[in-house]
């Protein structure tokens, strides 16, 4: 059965181009037409002070912080072009970038933002209809990019051997990631439901290109979601990301390319076309696609997904009002999707094309940002909590965890000069360790992941070796 999905959305993962050479509202009250679903993943519970220090929710789970220790620094006095013009023709992983262009998160932490909308996985697990499960999985696949709205800061490149763990009992998952390669940069991750209901894993290694006026990041690697209750596995890859106006003007981002989500158990497939911006911005932040069963037979139950774009809030609606057959007939193949980044210099206006259709259902809504988000790198509330280091955590975390990385910690605290010096020190330490291994002819060995083959796609992948949460960290490398 073919179902059309259309969506207006904001940019996804923006992978950095730093190197080891661096120094340096939607209101439900105003819209009563669509059928409303239970979509609030984080109900706000009453809180109370415990011993006068920590806020505790009624269920006993501590509230996470809602702001960063210091506001972000202004980037207005710095020019990306002053850096890039010296590096035309060079490999982008060798470009030196000042720390002011970073945000105080490692790319491993940025990957973890996939889990912000984990309730969509829970929704997929609860559905008995495989096509409804595919709808929820597709929403999960694209929801990860929504939190990146106006996130023009680049995350820190992880050091080789760097790790990040996150356990959220309130959300029902635990997550572990490791930087398994430095050249090329490859980040591997693994997450599982605390109720043993899902496994989510994959590896991402961005391929970067500098086009003169823009930087393109193709985040290669396979993403896999396993719904254990239904014995199903879904795989997909992320779309290509592009950062515009690196020479002059306001930075803005778009994503484009064809993403195929495949259910390897049923043969169902969801194809999403993240459309290039175009000359006049008509297709900016727009995705069209369809869900199709293994028999590839179009049906009469056609659906259209639309995302309502309003200030600071994005929503995804399921409607039934379009003829899908013609759209599928004219649908482009992945190799036909081309970048138009050389033709789009200025930030286009988002086209106000979303209409609310009677009978539509609200499938997903982006989590709200804190009121001072613009002063905190446009982080969502989930992102604000990722680098939180509570008292006593250092004794539990692996010594390679991102939270213990001094350059990120100092940047978060507003100590930019110290952060820059620490970043340079860490990268020099990494180079020295690499040279020492080369001298002694010693190969680097990853700790928590190993190279293998994705069991569903048959393609090379990095697989979780297990054992991290046993917390035997005696043989972890000294990278900080």
N, C-alpha and C positions, 0 to 999 in steps of 0.2 A: 504494500500500500504506500503510495507516494504522498508525502505531506510537505507542503512548502513552509519554510521558515524564513522570515525576514527579520532583520534586527539592526538597530542603530546603536552603536556602542563606541566606547572610548578605548584608547590604545592599550596594548598588552605589555608583555615583558620588554623592558628596554635594557638590553645587556650592554655593559660598558665596553670601552676600548682602551682601558688602562693597561699598564704593563709592569713588569718588574724593573723597568728603567725609570720609574717615576720618582720625582722628588715632590719633593713637593706634593520642586517638591510636589515630590508627588504627594498630594493630599487625598487620602481615601474619602474624606468627607466631601470633596469637590468632584469626585468621580464615582458615581454609583451604578454605572452601566455594567461593567464587567462582573462576572461571578468571581468573588474573592476566595482565594485559597488560604489555607493555614501556612503562611510563609514566613512568620517571624521566628528566625532561628534562635535569637537571643532575647528572651523575655526579660525585661528589667525587673529584678527582684529587689525588695527592700533590703537595705544594708544597715549595719550597725558597727560601731567602733568596738574592737576587741582589745581589752587592756589598754585602751586609749591610743593604740597605734595603727592597727591594720583593719581595714574595712572587710568585714566578712558577710557574705550573702547568707540568706536563710538556710540554704542547702549546705553551708559549711565551706563553700569554695570561695577563695579570696578573690576580690576584684582586682583586675589588672590596672596598671597606671593609665591615665587618660591624657597625659602630656609628656613632652620631652623635658629634660632638665634645663635646656637653653634653646632659644629660638634660632632658626637657621640664619646664616650669614647672607648678605646680599651678593649676588653674582654680577651686578650691573657694572662693576669696575673691571671685569675680566672678559677677555675675548677668546672664544674657542678657536677662532680663525688664526689668531696669533700663534697658536700652538700647531694647528693642522697644516698651515701653509709651508712649514718646514719639513713636512712629512709626506708630501704627495708622492705617490709611487712606492712608499714603504708599507710593510706589513703593519696593519693597524694594531696588532697586539704589542708593537714596539713603541707606540706613541706615548710620550710623557704628558700626563694631564695633572694640573694642579688639584689639590684636594678640595678646593672650593666648589668644583663641579660634581663632587660626590654627594650622596646622601648617607647618613650614618647607619647603613645596613650593608651586610655582605650579600653577594648574589645568592648565597645559600639561603639566607633569610628571605630574600625576595621570592625565591622559589616556593618557600613555605606559605606564601600568601594564597596559593591554590586552596589551602585548607580553610580560608576565611568563610567560604560558602559550602562547608561540609554538609550542611543540612540538605543540600541537593542530592548528595550521595545517599543520605538517609531516606529521602523521598523516593529515590530510584529503588532502594532496597524494599520499600513498602509496597510498590506497585506489583500487581499480578500480571498485567498486560506488558509484554516485551516492548511494544512500541511506546508505551507511556514511560517505561524505564529508559528508553533511548532519548526521549524528550528531556528527562531530568539529567541524564548524562551529558547531553549536548549543552544544556544550560550550564552545567558545572564546568565543562571545557571552556566555555567563553566567559564565564563569570570571573575567572582568574584575572582577566585583563581589565576588568572594570575598575578595580581599585587603583589602577595606574593613571587615572585621569590627571592630567597636568603634572605628572611625575617626571619632570625633565632632568632631575638629578640622577646620576648613574650610581649604581651600587658598587661597593668595593669588590675588586677581583679577589676571589678566595685564594689564599696561599695553598700550595700543594700540601695535602694532608689535613687541611682545615675541616672542621665538622660543625654541625649545628643540630641540636635536638630540641624538640618541643613536645611537651606532654600537656594536653588540655583535657582534664577529666570532665570539665563542664561541657565540652564539645564532643567528647567521646573518641579521641584519637591520640596516637603518639607518632612522632615523625623524627627521622634521622637522615642527614645528608652528609656527603663527604666530597671534597674536591679530589678526584681520582687522577687527574692529569693537569699539567700546567701548560704545556705546548703539545697539542692544542688544549685549550681550557675545557675540561669536561666536569660537570657536576652531576653526581648520582644521588638519588633520594629514594626513600622507602617510608611508607606510612601504613599503619594498620588501625582498624577500629578496635577500641577497647572491648567491644562486645563481640569481637571476632566475626564481624559482618562484612568487612571489605578489606582489600589490600590495594594500595595505590603506590605505584613505583615508576621509575623511569630515569633517563639521563638526558642532559641538555648540553650541547656544545655549539655555541653560536659561531657562525661564519660571518665575518664582518667585511664590508666593502665601503670605501670612501669614494663618493661620486663628485666631489668638489664642492657642491652646495648641500649635500646631505650624506648621512651615514646610514647604511642599511645593515641590519642584523638578521640573519636567517638562523633561528634557534633550532638547529637540527637535533635529532634524537627522538626516541619513541616514548610516548606516555601510555601507561597501562593502568587500567582500573579493573579490578576483579570484584564482582559481587558474589560473595561466597554462598549466600543463601540460595541464589538462583543458578549457581555454577556457570556464571557468565564472565567473559573477559572482553573488555573494550580497549581498543588502541587508537591513538591518533598522534599527530605532530602539531606543533604550534605554527601559526602564520608568521610571515616575514614582517619585521618591524623596521620603520624608517624614521630617522630624526632629521627634520628639515631646518633650514636657516642656520647652519653651523657657521656661516661666514658673517652674516649680518641679519638683524631682525629678531623677532621673538621665536624661540624654539617651539616647534610643534611636532606632533607625532602622528603617524598613521600606521595601519597594518593592512596587509593584503596577501592574497594567496588562497589556495583551495585546501581546506582541511577535511579529511575523511575520517569519520569515526566509525569503526567497524565492530559489530558484535560477532565475535568469532564462534559463539555457540549457536546463534540462530541464523546468522548470515545477513541480518538487517544492517543497513548502512545509513549514516547521516552524512551528507555532503554540505559543507558550508563554504561559501565563496566570500571571503573578506575582500571587498571591492576596493581597488585603488581610488584615490581621491578624485582624479580627473581634473580637467582644466579649470572648471568653475566651482569645484567643491561639492557637486551634486551628490557624489557617492561617498563623501567623507564619513567615516565611522559607520558604514553600512555593510550588512552581511545578508546575503540571500542563500537559501539552500532548501534541502528537502530530506525527508526520511523515506527510505525505500526498503521493502522487505526482500528476502533472498530471491524471490521469483521475479523481482523488478517489474511488478504489475502496478500500473497506476490505478487509484481508486477514487471514488466520489467523495470520500470523507477528507476533504482538503483542509489544510490548516496553514495559518500565516502567523509567524512570530514577529512581533514588533516591540522595539524598545522605546519607551517614552523618555526622551532626553529633556530634563529640566535642570535648573541650576542645582548642582551638588547631588542630584539623585537620578538614578537610572532604573527603569523598570522594564520587565519583559512580559509581554502579553501574548496569549494564545488566542487567535481569532480564526473564524471560518468564513472567508469571504472572497477568496481568489481562485481563479482557474489555474490549476497547477500544471496542466499538461503542456501548454505552450511554453511555460517557463522552463520546464525540464527539457523540452525539445531544443531550446536555444541555449541551454546551460553550457558554459565553456568548460573545456578540459583543463586540468592543472597546468599543462605546458603552454596553454594559450594566455594565462594570466601574466601580464607584464607590468613592471613598475613604471609609474609616470612621475617619479620623483624629480626628474630634471625639468619638468614643466610646471611644477607647483612651488613657487617661491614664497608667496605670502600665505599666511594662515587663512584658509577659506572659512567662510561662515557655514556653520552646520545648517543644513536645510531642514526646515520645520515641516516634515512630511508625515509625521506620525499622527494617526487619527484613532480615536477610541471607537471601537465597533461594539454595538450592543451584543451581549452574549459572550464577550471575550472574558478570558480568565487571566488573572495576574499570577504568573508562574514564579517570578523571582524579582526581588528588589535589592539593590545594592545597600549594604550596611552604611549607616550614616557616618559622616566624618565628624570629628570633634570641632567645636566652634572656632578654635584657633588653628585649624588644619593648615591654612595658608602660611603660617609661621613655623610649621613643622613639616616642611617638605611635601605638603599636601598628602600626608599619611592618613589612612583610615585609622579608626580606633584599634583595629586588629594589628596593623603595621606598627603603631606606636608601642605596642606591648612586646614586640618581638625581641628587642635588645634589652629588655628589663632584667636586671641582675639583682636579685634579692639577697638579703643576708643569709649566708649559709649555703648558697648555691655553688660557690666555688669548690666546696668539698665534695660535691656530687657530680658536677659536670666533668666531661673529658677535658683535659688540659688544652685540647685543640679547638674547643668550642668558640664560636664567633663572639660570644658575650665577653670573653676574656681577651679579645684582641685590643691592644692599647690604642691604636690609631683611631679605630671606630669609636671606642669609648671616649676618648678625648674630644673627638669631633662632636659627639652627642652632647658632651658637657660644655661645648663652646670654646674649648681650648684649641683653636685652629693651628697655631704655631707648633704646639706640642704634637698635635695629631699629624701634621705634615712631617715633622722630624721622625716620629715613630713609624710612619708609613715607609719612609726612606730606609730606616734601620731594618725593618722587617724584610723589605725586598732585598736589601743587601745581604741579610742573613740567609735568605732563600737562595740567592745566587751562589753564596759561598758554600752552602750545603750541597748544591747541585754540582759545583766544581769538584768538591771533595769526593762525591760519589763517582764522578767520572774518572778522577785520578786513581781511585781504588778499584775501579771497574765493578762497582756495586750498583745493582738495579734498585729502583724505588719499588716498594711493596705497599699496596693499599691495605688499609686495616679492616674496613667494614664491608667493602664491596669487591667484587671480582668480575673480570671480563667473561662474558658468556654469550649465549644466544637467546633472544627473546622467544619464549616457548610458543607464542601465538603468531608472530610475524616471521620468525626464522632469520631475523636480521641481527647483527651484532648489538649487544646491549651490556650494560653494567647491572649486575644482580646483587642483591643484598646477601651477604654471607651469614648474617645472624650474629647474635651474641652481644650486641652493643649494650642492651639494657641489663645485662649481667654485671655491668660496670667494672670490668677488669681492664683498667686503663694503664697497666704497668708498662706496656710496650708502645705507647703512643709517642710520636715524634715530638721533639722540642722545636716548635716553629715560632713561638713568640718570645 
